[in-house]
């Protein structure tokens, strides 16, 4: 089940496919999809994001390439659950042929202890210029 699915409006179709496939098996809540530049500046000021060049902002193809989501109900104190979710989403993406990057393993090397900034609810797609 997907809660907050309306927040997927404007999100890249490949990422929407991954979220829907995962949501068919797990109860997910979409926390944030499309962001305004003002919202992104707020997130950086709150140290919840590191960049103004966010994939939550509309990209050159007209879509947003990132969403923040969590298993429902959200337990912010259970980080193990977020790591589990990151693995689930990466696995679903791989099965669908979608290149997905998760905010708990930015370099996608399966080493999660080397992260300088964890954004455990963040996933984004990498798409080619021709997509």
C-alpha positions as CSV (number, residue, x, y, z in Angstrom):
1,X,0.0,0.0,0.0
2,X,1.2,3.5,-0.8
3,X,0.1,6.4,1.4
4,X,0.6,9.9,0.1
5,X,0.7,8.6,-3.5
6,X,-0.5,12.0,-4.7
7,X,3.1,13.2,-3.9
8,X,4.3,11.1,-6.8
9,X,2.8,13.6,-9.3
10,X,5.6,15.0,-11.3
11,X,8.1,12.3,-10.3
12,X,10.0,10.4,-13.1
13,X,8.0,7.4,-14.3
14,X,10.9,5.0,-13.6
15,X,10.9,6.0,-9.9
16,X,7.1,5.8,-9.8
17,X,7.3,2.2,-11.1
18,X,9.8,1.2,-8.4
19,X,7.7,2.8,-5.6
20,X,4.5,1.1,-6.9
21,X,6.2,-2.2,-7.2
22,X,7.5,-2.0,-3.6
23,X,4.2,-0.6,-2.4
24,X,2.4,-3.7,-3.7
25,X,4.3,-5.7,-1.1
26,X,5.1,-3.2,1.7
27,X,3.2,-0.4,3.4
28,X,5.0,2.8,2.3
29,X,4.4,6.4,2.9
30,X,5.6,9.1,0.5
31,X,7.0,11.9,2.6
32,X,8.1,14.3,-0.2
33,X,8.4,14.3,-4.0
34,X,8.4,17.6,-5.9
35,X,10.1,20.5,-4.0
36,X,10.2,24.2,-4.7
37,X,13.6,25.9,-4.6
38,X,12.4,27.7,-1.5
39,X,11.6,24.4,0.2
40,X,15.0,23.1,-0.9
41,X,16.7,26.1,0.6
42,X,14.8,25.4,3.8
43,X,16.0,21.8,3.8
44,X,19.6,22.9,3.4
45,X,19.3,25.5,6.2
46,X,17.9,22.7,8.5
47,X,20.9,20.5,7.4
48,X,18.4,17.9,6.1
49,X,20.0,18.3,2.6
50,X,23.4,19.2,1.5
51,X,22.8,20.8,-1.9
52,X,20.6,23.3,-3.8
53,X,21.1,21.1,-6.8
54,X,18.5,18.6,-5.5
55,X,16.9,15.8,-7.5
56,X,13.7,16.9,-5.8
57,X,13.7,19.9,-8.1
58,X,12.3,19.6,-11.6
59,X,15.1,18.4,-13.9
60,X,15.7,19.1,-17.6
61,X,13.3,16.4,-18.7
62,X,10.5,18.0,-16.7
63,X,10.4,15.4,-14.0
64,X,11.6,15.2,-10.4
65,X,14.1,12.4,-10.0
66,X,13.8,11.8,-6.2
67,X,11.3,11.0,-3.4
68,X,11.6,10.7,0.3
69,X,9.6,7.7,1.6
70,X,9.5,5.3,4.6
71,X,7.8,2.2,5.7
72,X,4.5,2.9,7.5
73,X,4.1,3.6,10.3
74,X,7.3,5.8,10.4
75,X,9.5,5.1,13.4
76,X,12.3,7.7,13.2
77,X,14.2,6.0,16.0
78,X,14.4,2.6,14.2
79,X,17.2,3.2,11.7
80,X,17.6,-0.5,11.0
81,X,14.2,-0.3,9.4
82,X,15.4,2.4,7.0
83,X,18.4,0.3,6.0
84,X,16.1,-2.6,5.3
85,X,13.9,-0.3,3.2
86,X,16.9,0.9,1.2
87,X,17.8,-2.7,0.4
88,X,14.3,-3.5,-0.6
89,X,14.0,-0.5,-2.9
90,X,17.4,-1.2,-4.5
91,X,16.4,-4.8,-5.1
92,X,13.0,-3.8,-6.6
93,X,14.8,-1.3,-8.8
94,X,17.3,-3.8,-10.0
95,X,14.5,-6.3,-10.9
96,X,12.9,-3.5,-13.0
97,X,16.1,-2.4,-14.7
98,X,16.0,1.0,-13.0
99,X,19.2,2.7,-11.8
100,X,18.4,3.8,-8.2
101,X,20.5,5.6,-5.7
102,X,19.7,5.5,-2.0
103,X,20.7,8.1,0.6
104,X,22.2,5.6,2.9
105,X,24.7,4.4,0.3
106,X,25.3,7.4,-2.0
107,X,28.2,5.7,-3.9
108,X,26.2,2.4,-4.2
109,X,29.2,0.3,-3.1
110,X,27.2,-1.6,-0.4
111,X,29.4,0.0,2.3
112,X,27.1,2.0,4.5
113,X,29.6,2.9,7.2
114,X,31.5,5.2,4.8
115,X,28.7,7.8,4.4
116,X,29.4,11.3,5.4
117,X,25.7,12.3,5.2
118,X,22.8,9.8,5.6
119,X,19.5,10.6,4.1
120,X,17.8,7.2,4.8
121,X,14.4,8.2,3.4
122,X,15.8,9.5,0.1
123,X,15.9,7.6,-3.2
124,X,16.6,8.9,-6.7
125,X,16.8,7.6,-10.2
126,X,19.7,8.2,-12.6
127,X,18.4,8.5,-16.1
128,X,20.3,9.1,-19.3
129,X,20.0,12.3,-21.2
130,X,17.8,10.5,-23.8
131,X,15.2,9.3,-21.3
